[in-house]
Amino acid sequence: MEMKGFGFLDMSSVFVIFLLCVWGCEFAVGKECTNSVDSWMQSHTLRFELLNSNNETLKNEVFSHYHLTPSDDAAWLNLLPRKILREEDEYEWSVMYRKMKHAGGGSEAPGGFLKEVSLHDVRLDPTSQHGKAQQTNLEYLLMLDSDSLLWSFRKTAGLATPGEPYDAKDSWEKPSGELRGHFVGHYLSASAMMWASTHNDTLKEKMSGIVSSLALCQNEIGSGYLSAFPTLEFDKLENITYVWAPYYTIHKILAGLFDQYTLAGNDQAFSMMKWMVEYFYKRIQNVISKYSIARHYMSLNEEAGGMNDILYKLYTITGDTKHLLLAHLFDKPCFLGLLAVKADDIAGYHTNTHIPIVIGAQKRYEITGEPLYKEMGIFFMDIVNSSHTYATGGSSVSEFWSAPKRLATTLVTENEESCVTYNMLKVSRTLFRWTKEPAYADFYERALTNGVLGIQRGTEPGVMIYMLPLGRGQSKAISYHGWGSPFDHFWCCYGTGIESFSKLGDSIYFEAEDETPGLYIIQYISSSLDWKSGEVVLNQTVDNINPWDPYLRITLIFSSTKGTGKSSTLNLRMPIWTDSDGAKVALNGQSLHPSAPGSFLPIANKWNHGDTVTLQLPISLRTEAIKDDRAEFASIQAILYGPVLLAAHTSGDWDLQTKSTDSLSDWITPIPSSYNSYLVSFSQEYENSTFALANVNQTIELDNFPEAGTAASVHATFRLILDDLSTKVSKAQDAIGKSVMLELFDLPGQVLGHQGKEKNLVIADSSYSKDKKVFRLVPGLDGNTASTSLESESDEGCFVYSTEFEVNAILKLGCNTESSNVGFNQAASFVMKSGISQYHPISFVAQGKDRNFLLQPLSSFMDEFYTPYLNITTV
């Protein structure tokens, strides 16, 4: 069937183009099928830096190579007629298309997929980790100024520009930025998802106002075009002149309008979207008519986001074959061809350019039923998960895939781009809907828990990271990008970040639309579901986990205004990390037999009001070797507790020698929650400054009093170890008058010690004389009721004191028999308060031959230094 408007080009010929690329991939695979410029310039980070550089010589040198090397697909497409296909050629290509299309099944859209549960029907528990993350993101969405977001759109449309743009030097939304407008597209999606998740009226009004303002911009331009940059960027793209990814931004805007329509019911947004697509349909038609389809693909020799995906989604609503054809024209044969022939050769490709292409291919399969596209998605997930994924569930190093099973030498600051994790979650949830395979749900849990929840800085709205460092002694605050700020960055990962935290409820529940309704619970997150097809409301409560009670406990309570719901089947995921031994399941108190880990437990019932299902899943520690098949890196391992990746508090040490790696409980022990009562920090004030007693580079001295969550806060926190172990305290002040040792928070097993009178304090291990490690907490020598002094147990009358009231002042043991010495008494007095740092509820100590490591979830770190992988060997 010929597609009106493109003349010679129909969907069968588009498919044949893909086939030729598949065959070509068997012989020639290039790493630059999306960018022909030097591969390092595919990195968003480096391209932003170059575009903002004043080094014109470097710019000219780099850009002189742009597009000189044709992409693989363009080279292969030169084999095809450039202008007109004869009728008989069209017929032959159509026959070839049908043969391939029917090779593995029919051409009808496949069925039997699990149905997504609407965000409108899911509510997160606001006290849960996920609920707090959602609330933090909601606050950020409400903080952003609409006029600032719209500024460049209005400027491009020639309208008045009230307010000020977000034009910070490093802002991707500044008026001179070539990706300006991308974040606004993300904002439309995120706000629609967040409104569906919360029904926040203020947000609804705000996002609707932005859509209306964008409509004014589109109407003023008059062609259907809508963007924050002029059409000149597309002129450059089609003229094969360097420009930074204009279709990437267009995808975000289209996706945002689509989400505003499907999630918020905004008909205006849908009309705007269709008008935009009509504009680009004509634009691409013009390129192909004037030059060739090869020229179109060459002009797409650039990151285009998920244009294919959003156009396939549009087609599912409109049924307009122009939308289907246009979606096909954004499939990237040069990359999909690799997956079609099942070649694990993705190393060197820019990750976030190509994952959206796979997401689009998955949507193509759902629409057309072409089995090849199903196999591509499955194969892609298999190779990424088996060869390119870290223990977090994320992948990429400096925005690229590295060599397969060679990850040990890629652990640096620039690992795991947040956008990559966001997109891989999309791939995995789609595969789960297709197959109901628990492995895809296990992956989703791992990546969400470790790769998404930790990209926010606590509950600070609008503070997120671009990359998640995975090297030795890294900090989220000291990577290349560090923490972003609410109004100054707007990186790509800010856009996907605000979406991620707006849709945390979208993959907890899935529906099976069978004769008997079914519900799959694949994530255990405290939440409620209004399950309309089951005619019940389900409340899921997940108890907080801790290492002293190694079980995940879930309670599911059904309620219904009708009293009784429909007969239906509840399918509970039995995670791969649990164990059948100790697992318990009960319906209304009656025990059921649990399924094996890595499967689903079906419970069929006609649910009544008050029906309760309880689930108890054992959680244990395990080590997981990094994906590297070189023998010399076999000892590089991550430590996980259930789905939670634990990282060690360390600024670089990673060697952990143990007596045995067989039984982890022999050398990894949990920290009781009561230990937080024993954490203290000591401070001194002088004039307008407050100082803390701290371990600064293995020297005990004064430092500026730090904020919680900072690297310095760890070094200024100590645990009181009472000399009389039978004594219990509920708060630190209860230890006044008692003998204690002061264990360094991030160095378990090492305590403060002294070397005698007027000598520096030291960090002492178990071999150090005990009498030089014990201090008595006594009322402060300065007479202040809030202060405390540290008297040596072995040298009565001698106290810890600071040599000066300034940063880097050394702490010593001093003896002063003159009680009237005001200066000494003040220097030996400290205010003791609860520790600045606190143990996370999931905390362990890993005991090694030379040192011990404090372990806690990677997602909980803010600015502190950490190491996610340890070099674990036996003595």
Secondary structure as GFF3:
##gff-version 3
##sequence-region A 1 875
A	DSSP	alpha_helix	11	25	.	.	.	ID=ss1
A	DSSP	three_ten_helix	39	42	.	.	.	ID=ss2
A	DSSP	alpha_helix	44	51	.	.	.	ID=ss3
A	DSSP	alpha_helix	56	64	.	.	.	ID=ss4
A	DSSP	alpha_helix	72	77	.	.	.	ID=ss5
A	DSSP	alpha_helix	87	101	.	.	.	ID=ss6
A	DSSP	beta_strand	115	116	.	.	.	ID=ss7
A	DSSP	three_ten_helix	119	121	.	.	.	ID=ss8
A	DSSP	beta_strand	122	124	.	.	.	ID=ss9
A	DSSP	alpha_helix	129	143	.	.	.	ID=ss10
A	DSSP	alpha_helix	146	157	.	.	.	ID=ss11
A	DSSP	alpha_helix	182	198	.	.	.	ID=ss12
A	DSSP	alpha_helix	201	221	.	.	.	ID=ss13
A	DSSP	alpha_helix	232	238	.	.	.	ID=ss14
A	DSSP	alpha_helix	246	264	.	.	.	ID=ss15
A	DSSP	alpha_helix	267	290	.	.	.	ID=ss16
A	DSSP	alpha_helix	293	299	.	.	.	ID=ss17
A	DSSP	alpha_helix	307	318	.	.	.	ID=ss18
A	DSSP	alpha_helix	321	328	.	.	.	ID=ss19
A	DSSP	alpha_helix	333	340	.	.	.	ID=ss20
A	DSSP	alpha_helix	351	368	.	.	.	ID=ss21
A	DSSP	alpha_helix	371	387	.	.	.	ID=ss22
A	DSSP	three_ten_helix	407	410	.	.	.	ID=ss23
A	DSSP	alpha_helix	418	435	.	.	.	ID=ss24
A	DSSP	alpha_helix	438	447	.	.	.	ID=ss25
A	DSSP	pi_helix	448	452	.	.	.	ID=ss26
A	DSSP	three_ten_helix	453	455	.	.	.	ID=ss27
A	DSSP	alpha_helix	492	500	.	.	.	ID=ss28
A	DSSP	beta_strand	509	512	.	.	.	ID=ss29
A	DSSP	beta_strand	518	521	.	.	.	ID=ss30
A	DSSP	beta_strand	527	531	.	.	.	ID=ss31
A	DSSP	beta_strand	536	542	.	.	.	ID=ss32
A	DSSP	beta_strand	551	559	.	.	.	ID=ss33
A	DSSP	beta_strand	564	574	.	.	.	ID=ss34
A	DSSP	beta_strand	584	587	.	.	.	ID=ss35
A	DSSP	beta_strand	590	592	.	.	.	ID=ss36
A	DSSP	beta_strand	599	608	.	.	.	ID=ss37
A	DSSP	beta_strand	612	618	.	.	.	ID=ss38
A	DSSP	beta_strand	621	625	.	.	.	ID=ss39
A	DSSP	three_ten_helix	631	633	.	.	.	ID=ss40
A	DSSP	beta_strand	636	641	.	.	.	ID=ss41
A	DSSP	beta_strand	644	649	.	.	.	ID=ss42
A	DSSP	beta_strand	655	658	.	.	.	ID=ss43
A	DSSP	three_ten_helix	664	666	.	.	.	ID=ss44
A	DSSP	beta_strand	668	670	.	.	.	ID=ss45
A	DSSP	three_ten_helix	673	678	.	.	.	ID=ss46
A	DSSP	beta_strand	679	686	.	.	.	ID=ss47
A	DSSP	beta_strand	689	696	.	.	.	ID=ss48
A	DSSP	beta_strand	699	704	.	.	.	ID=ss49
A	DSSP	alpha_helix	711	715	.	.	.	ID=ss50
A	DSSP	beta_strand	718	722	.	.	.	ID=ss51
A	DSSP	three_ten_helix	732	735	.	.	.	ID=ss52
A	DSSP	beta_strand	739	744	.	.	.	ID=ss53
A	DSSP	beta_strand	751	753	.	.	.	ID=ss54
A	DSSP	beta_strand	762	764	.	.	.	ID=ss55
A	DSSP	three_ten_helix	770	772	.	.	.	ID=ss56
A	DSSP	beta_strand	775	779	.	.	.	ID=ss57
A	DSSP	beta_strand	787	792	.	.	.	ID=ss58
A	DSSP	beta_strand	798	802	.	.	.	ID=ss59
A	DSSP	beta_strand	811	815	.	.	.	ID=ss60
A	DSSP	alpha_helix	822	827	.	.	.	ID=ss61
A	DSSP	beta_strand	830	834	.	.	.	ID=ss62
A	DSSP	beta_strand	844	847	.	.	.	ID=ss63
A	DSSP	beta_strand	852	857	.	.	.	ID=ss64
A	DSSP	three_ten_helix	858	860	.	.	.	ID=ss65
A	DSSP	beta_strand	866	867	.	.	.	ID=ss66
A	DSSP	beta_strand	869	874	.	.	.	ID=ss67
###
